[in-house]
């Protein structure tokens, strides 16, 4: 059911689902387009989570898979986050 609901959103890919505390399901996704801004990504994640809560289960939380630091200048200076 979750896979079918996520497939409705063509701009995201379901990476994995894990059980979280309190009976929540953590749904991890990535976006197809890397050019999406942080603000747009946040809005889109909220829209998707709202749809899944209303149509699949109220115990779903959606997360973007963590993105590593892509700043080449910080890497050259040896800064680690």
C-alpha positions as CSV (number, residue, x, y, z in Angstrom):
1,X,0.0,0.0,0.0
2,X,2.8,2.4,0.9
3,X,4.8,1.6,-2.3
4,X,1.7,2.3,-4.4
5,X,1.0,5.6,-2.6
6,X,4.6,6.7,-3.0
7,X,4.7,5.8,-6.7
8,X,2.0,8.5,-7.2
9,X,4.8,11.0,-6.7
10,X,7.1,10.8,-9.7
11,X,9.7,13.2,-8.3
12,X,10.7,11.0,-5.3
13,X,12.1,7.5,-4.9
14,X,11.4,5.3,-1.9
15,X,14.7,4.2,-0.4
16,X,13.6,2.3,2.7
17,X,11.1,2.1,5.5
18,X,12.0,1.5,9.2
19,X,10.1,1.2,12.4
20,X,10.6,4.1,14.8
21,X,9.8,4.8,18.4
22,X,6.1,5.1,19.4
23,X,5.0,2.8,16.5
24,X,5.9,5.3,13.8
25,X,7.1,4.2,10.4
26,X,10.0,6.2,9.1
27,X,9.9,6.5,5.3
28,X,13.1,7.6,3.7
29,X,13.0,9.1,0.1
30,X,15.3,10.8,-2.4
31,X,14.4,13.3,-5.1
32,X,14.9,12.5,-8.7
33,X,16.1,16.0,-9.5
34,X,19.2,17.3,-7.7
35,X,18.4,20.9,-8.7
36,X,15.5,21.3,-6.2
37,X,16.2,23.9,-3.5
38,X,16.1,23.2,0.2
39,X,12.9,25.2,0.7
40,X,11.2,23.4,-2.2
41,X,12.3,20.1,-0.9
42,X,10.9,20.8,2.6
43,X,7.6,21.9,1.2
44,X,7.4,18.8,-1.0
45,X,8.3,16.5,1.9
46,X,5.5,18.0,3.9
47,X,3.0,17.6,1.1
48,X,3.9,14.0,0.6
49,X,3.8,13.3,4.4
50,X,0.4,14.9,4.6
51,X,-0.9,12.8,1.7
52,X,0.5,9.6,3.3
53,X,-0.9,10.4,6.7
54,X,-4.4,11.0,5.3
55,X,-4.4,8.0,2.8
56,X,-2.2,5.3,4.2
57,X,-1.5,5.6,8.0
58,X,-1.4,8.4,10.6
59,X,1.8,6.8,12.0
60,X,4.0,7.7,9.0
61,X,6.9,10.2,9.1
62,X,8.8,11.0,5.9
63,X,12.5,11.9,5.8
64,X,14.9,12.7,3.0
65,X,18.0,10.4,3.0
66,X,20.9,12.4,4.5
67,X,23.0,14.3,1.9
68,X,26.7,14.5,2.5
69,X,28.6,17.8,2.4
70,X,29.2,18.8,-1.2
71,X,31.1,22.0,-0.5
72,X,34.5,21.5,-2.2
73,X,36.1,24.5,-0.5
74,X,35.4,23.2,3.0
75,X,36.9,19.8,1.9
76,X,40.1,21.5,0.6
77,X,40.5,23.4,3.9
78,X,40.0,20.2,5.9
79,X,36.8,21.3,7.6
80,X,34.7,18.4,8.7
81,X,31.0,18.6,9.6
